[in-house]
Amino acid sequence: MNYRKLDARLSEALADADGGARYEVFVELAPGLTPDEVTRLEQLGVCRHGDLDTVVTAHLGRKDLEDVSELSGVRQVRLGRRLRQA
């Protein structure tokens, strides 16, 4: 896992959680991803809705977070927040 790409809240959540936990995250992408990088992100559950998307959301487990953090086209992964229902 590339912890330099994870924000502090996500790193802390990973340290405190069991192996089966899943996380709502924001994934910041570098511009100009290669087709291989896009395919790998989609396989891991990170889906872009357009070619210009630079920040996308995903629901990932620890293993997928590890794989996403190692991709060169990923700049940062931040823990999302669950919003209250109105």
NORMO-V575842 format. One record per residue. N is the residue number from 0. RES is the residue in one letter. SS is DSSP state (H for helix, E for strand, C for the rest). PHI is phi in whole degrees, -180 to 180 (NA if undefined). PSI is psi in whole degrees, 0 to 359 (999 if undefined). Layout:
n = [N,N]
res = [RES,RES]
ss = [SS,SS]
phi = [PHI,PHI]
psi = [PSI,PSI]
This chain:
n = [0,1,2,3,4,5,6,7,8,9,10,11,12,13,14,15,16,17,18,19,20,21,22,23,24,25,26,27,28,29,30,31,32,33,34,35,36,37,38,39,40,41,42,43,44,45,46,47,48,49,50,51,52,53,54,55,56,57,58,59,60,61,62,63,64,65,66,67,68,69,70,71,72,73,74,75,76,77,78,79,80,81,82,83,84,85]
res = [M,N,Y,R,K,L,D,A,R,L,S,E,A,L,A,D,A,D,G,G,A,R,Y,E,V,F,V,E,L,A,P,G,L,T,P,D,E,V,T,R,L,E,Q,L,G,V,C,R,H,G,D,L,D,T,V,V,T,A,H,L,G,R,K,D,L,E,D,V,S,E,L,S,G,V,R,Q,V,R,L,G,R,R,L,R,Q,A]
ss = [C,C,H,H,H,E,C,H,H,H,H,H,H,H,H,H,C,C,C,C,C,E,E,E,E,E,E,E,E,C,C,C,C,C,H,H,H,H,H,H,H,H,H,H,C,C,C,C,C,C,C,C,C,C,E,E,E,E,E,E,E,H,H,H,H,H,H,H,H,H,C,C,C,E,E,E,E,E,E,C,C,C,C,C,C,C]
phi = [NA,-93,-67,-66,-91,-95,-75,-61,-63,-70,-60,-66,-63,-65,-70,-92,-101,-82,-68,-93,-68,-121,-129,-83,-133,-103,-114,-92,-105,-76,-68,75,-62,-78,-57,-65,-66,-62,-62,-64,-60,-64,-63,-86,99,-102,-113,-91,-100,-160,-67,-96,-61,-115,-130,-130,-107,-157,-119,-125,-87,-58,-63,-65,-61,-60,-65,-63,-66,-87,-73,-67,-82,-102,-89,-156,-127,-119,-69,-83,-125,-77,-89,-73,-79,-79]
psi = [135,92,342,337,352,140,166,319,319,318,318,317,320,323,329,347,164,172,341,359,149,152,138,121,157,130,117,124,147,149,152,40,144,159,325,320,318,315,316,318,316,322,328,354,11,111,129,145,350,163,340,0,128,341,125,163,156,160,102,147,176,314,317,321,320,313,317,317,338,349,136,335,0,124,316,150,123,142,131,176,135,128,149,147,142,999]
